[in-house]
Amino acid sequence: MFGARTKPGTQEIDNFWQLINYNQGKHVFHKLITYMTERRRHRERWVQALQQSCVPLALINGSADPVSGAHMVARFRELVGNCRLLMQLPDIGHYPQLEDPEAVACGCRTFWAGCE
């Protein structure tokens, strides 16, 4: 899930595990995957909303992510296309905000500056 050079250390893994276990959280993980069913059910409406959006869109993507990386960006470009900021971080995985927070912050600032 992480980029090859941005893997978490032992302390970060311990912190993630502590968060997962907070308030018996690991016992509800199976309920969180329902978003896959929701994606199928609402696909047309959600894609249409992105395509017809009158508000500026931004996508900051960890392109090394095997779940929603570069292949998802290619599909996003194909289906949506109208993105004010599309930032691909080639060596970053699923958690760009953790793996490269400075790049994500820079992308956000760039996006917001264009919205003024």
C-alpha positions as CSV (number, residue, x, y, z in Angstrom):
1,M,0.0,0.0,0.0
2,F,3.0,2.3,0.5
3,G,5.5,3.4,-2.0
4,A,8.8,1.5,-2.1
5,R,10.7,4.4,-0.4
6,T,7.9,5.6,1.9
7,K,7.1,2.5,3.9
8,P,6.2,3.1,7.5
9,G,8.6,2.4,10.3
10,T,7.9,0.2,13.3
11,Q,6.6,3.1,15.4
12,E,4.2,4.1,12.6
13,I,2.9,0.6,12.2
14,D,2.3,0.4,16.0
15,N,0.4,3.7,15.8
16,F,-1.7,2.4,12.9
17,W,-2.5,-0.7,14.9
18,Q,-3.4,1.3,18.0
19,L,-5.8,3.4,15.9
20,I,-7.3,0.3,14.3
21,N,-7.9,-1.3,17.7
22,Y,-9.4,1.9,19.3
23,N,-12.9,1.3,20.6
24,Q,-12.9,-2.3,19.2
25,G,-12.4,-0.9,15.7
26,K,-10.9,-4.0,14.1
27,H,-14.2,-5.7,14.7
28,V,-16.1,-3.4,12.3
29,F,-13.5,-3.3,9.5
30,H,-15.7,-5.7,7.5
31,K,-18.5,-3.1,7.5
32,L,-16.2,-0.5,5.9
33,I,-15.8,-2.4,2.6
34,T,-19.4,-1.6,1.7
35,Y,-18.2,1.3,-0.3
36,M,-17.5,-1.2,-3.1
37,T,-21.2,-2.0,-3.4
38,E,-22.0,1.7,-3.2
39,R,-19.6,2.4,-6.0
40,R,-21.3,0.0,-8.3
41,R,-24.8,1.1,-7.3
42,H,-24.1,4.8,-7.6
43,R,-21.5,4.8,-10.4
44,E,-23.5,6.6,-13.0
45,R,-24.7,9.3,-10.7
46,W,-21.3,9.9,-9.1
47,V,-19.4,10.0,-12.4
48,Q,-22.0,12.3,-13.9
49,A,-21.7,14.6,-10.9
50,L,-17.9,14.8,-11.5
51,Q,-18.3,15.3,-15.3
52,Q,-20.9,18.1,-14.8
53,S,-19.4,19.8,-11.8
54,C,-19.4,23.6,-11.8
55,V,-16.9,23.7,-8.9
56,P,-13.2,23.2,-9.6
57,L,-11.9,19.7,-9.1
58,A,-8.5,18.5,-7.9
59,L,-7.0,15.0,-7.7
60,I,-3.7,14.3,-5.9
61,N,-2.8,10.7,-6.5
62,G,-0.2,8.3,-5.1
63,S,0.4,6.6,-8.5
64,A,2.3,3.6,-7.0
65,D,-0.9,2.6,-5.2
66,P,-2.0,-0.9,-6.5
67,V,-5.6,-0.1,-5.6
68,S,-6.2,3.4,-7.0
69,G,-2.9,4.5,-8.5
70,A,-1.9,5.5,-12.0
71,H,-4.6,3.2,-13.6
72,M,-7.3,5.1,-11.7
73,V,-5.8,8.5,-12.9
74,A,-6.0,7.3,-16.5
75,R,-9.6,6.3,-16.0
76,F,-10.4,9.6,-14.3
77,R,-8.9,11.5,-17.2
78,E,-10.9,9.4,-19.6
79,L,-14.3,9.8,-17.8
80,V,-14.0,13.2,-16.1
81,G,-11.2,15.2,-17.7
82,N,-12.2,18.6,-16.3
83,C,-9.8,18.8,-13.4
84,R,-8.1,22.0,-12.4
85,L,-5.3,20.1,-10.7
86,L,-4.3,16.6,-11.4
87,M,-1.1,15.8,-9.5
88,Q,0.5,12.4,-9.8
89,L,3.1,11.4,-7.2
90,P,4.8,8.5,-9.0
91,D,6.7,6.9,-6.1
92,I,3.9,7.3,-3.5
93,G,1.3,4.7,-2.6
94,H,-2.2,4.7,-1.1
95,Y,-1.6,7.3,1.6
96,P,0.0,10.4,-0.1
97,Q,-0.9,12.6,2.9
98,L,1.3,10.4,5.1
99,E,4.0,9.4,2.6
100,D,4.6,12.9,1.2
101,P,2.7,15.5,3.1
102,E,4.8,18.4,1.7
103,A,3.9,17.5,-1.9
104,V,0.2,17.1,-0.9
105,A,0.2,20.5,0.9
106,C,1.9,22.1,-2.1
107,G,-0.7,20.6,-4.5
108,C,-3.5,21.9,-2.2
109,R,-2.0,25.4,-2.1
110,T,-1.6,25.4,-5.9
111,F,-5.2,24.4,-6.3
112,W,-6.5,26.9,-3.8
113,A,-4.5,29.7,-5.4
114,G,-6.1,29.0,-8.7
115,C,-9.6,29.2,-7.2
116,E,-9.2,32.8,-6.0
